[in-house]
Amino acid sequence: MKNIRKFLKQFTYPPAAKPVATKQAEWVSAAGKKIPVFVNEYWTAKQRQANALHEVSYRACFKPQLPAFFIENFTQPGELVLDPFSGRGTTALQAALSGRRVAANDVNPLSRMLCEPRLSPPDLALLKKRLDSIPMQQQLKPEMDLSMFFEKKTLAEILSIRAYLQQRLQNRAFDSIDAWIRMVATNRLTGHSPGFFSVYTLPPNQAASPARQKKINADKQQQPPYRNTRDIILRKSRQLIKNLNEQEVHHLQQAAVHSCFLTGDAAHLKGIKDNTVALTVTSPPFLDVVQYAADNWMRCWFNHIDAAQIEAGITMAKTLPDWNRKMTAVIAEIYRVTQSGGLLAFEVGEVRGGKIKLEEPVVEIGLSVGFQCEAIMINQQVFTKTSNIWNVSNNDKGTNSNRIVIFKKK
Ligand SMILES: C[S@@+](CC[C@H](N)C(=O)[O-])C[C@H]1O[C@@H](n2cnc3c(N)ncnc32)[C@H](O)[C@@H]1O
């Protein structure tokens, strides 16, 4: 195992034309433990293209380069990689593409629906055949008015696909091609281009309410146009698999067989054995910043999921002490499943305009449950204006920097 501190300190991304030296500071925990803080451009989307298979939108997802950095530098093929707040499954998918075994959990059932099918991409000819076999049922009616989003025939197609998937589940005939169709259709429901089923609306990781959509339509003087849902599903499928190579396909097949997908609270990872995980890369909900349930209402409707139930399970801590309590339970659970020498990379955002630095309580929590804290690592794309290394200025809304606490189990 690499010496993490040395590695982070000496790191320069190989293709960088002008490597930038790592900046270093120190933070002292309540018990007097000195924790190094490393700041550098550890990965950028420009330097390293992510696989197109990741391109499924989800609120507050991280870039694949983040888990890729830890997976490639700190695990071996065949080892188990976990994300207990999996979201769209960025960590799980990246681990699978790299030949690692995967375990993923999220309280939102959409998470598994969006990730698991991508471990088993279908043959496009078979996919087309399946789509063509779905009967179009003009008589179906939605439980609510969705006419502000979808043209009449488009809506009939969406309802037909939805009914078909439900029937396949009820008949226990649901297979990996159905799961793929469900994943792509869920992703294509609403968005801001003709590549989505809806008229122009918010980006696909959010969902406007019907009232808000009516206002968007009035402001833009628009009416939902017809969209060919089968063509859109096929086109998106082609895009998703466009740069998979043979080795990655093989890795995905292997990962699919051994994967563990859980839907539940991150503090109870039942089904994951003690001392088995080599690396966890995760990003929890940051206080009450993101409204996951409201952002997912349309996707929940399509999949017959009760959005209110998701809302109840999602950690929406309003205060820091509440958040700390929850994260203590979660990090203790991650400690249980981590193998000796295994790592946890815990990514937190800058919340409330940078006034709350969640990495500080996270260090204390990790230490309290038995982890050793290796470092606080800040991946920062632009840090020229920074005078004080600890208060690294964050770019607009925290999109360009990641603050990650790295722990190791002795
Ligand atoms: C910041 S997002 C993670 C995004 C993920 N890294 C990705 O790339 O898509 C946090 C996730 O935590 C989930 N979540 C919130 N509270 C949870 C809990 N108590 N247990 C498990 N998952 C939870 C949310 O549903 C959301 O998917």
The ligand as an ORCA input file, in Angstrom:
! r2SCAN-3c Opt
* xyz 0 1
  C     -24.477     13.759     -2.820
  S     -25.550     12.470     -3.353
  C     -24.419     11.256     -3.886
  C     -24.196     11.328     -5.368
  C     -23.244     10.275     -5.900
  N     -21.893     10.494     -5.405
  C     -23.268     10.292     -7.413
  O     -22.207     10.505     -8.029
  O     -24.361     10.170     -7.981
  C     -26.127     11.826     -1.836
  C     -27.030     10.603     -1.961
  O     -27.324     10.162     -0.644
  C     -28.635      9.598     -0.638
  N     -29.062      9.556      0.765
  C     -29.516     10.560      1.539
  N     -29.709     10.137      2.804
  C     -29.356      8.826      2.837
  C     -29.296      7.844      3.855
  N     -29.639      8.137      5.113
  N     -28.843      6.611      3.525
  C     -28.492      6.307      2.247
  N     -28.535      7.198      1.238
  C     -28.949      8.450      1.526
  C     -29.428     10.477     -1.583
  O     -30.535      9.769     -2.095
  C     -28.374     10.800     -2.647
  O     -28.473      9.884     -3.706
*
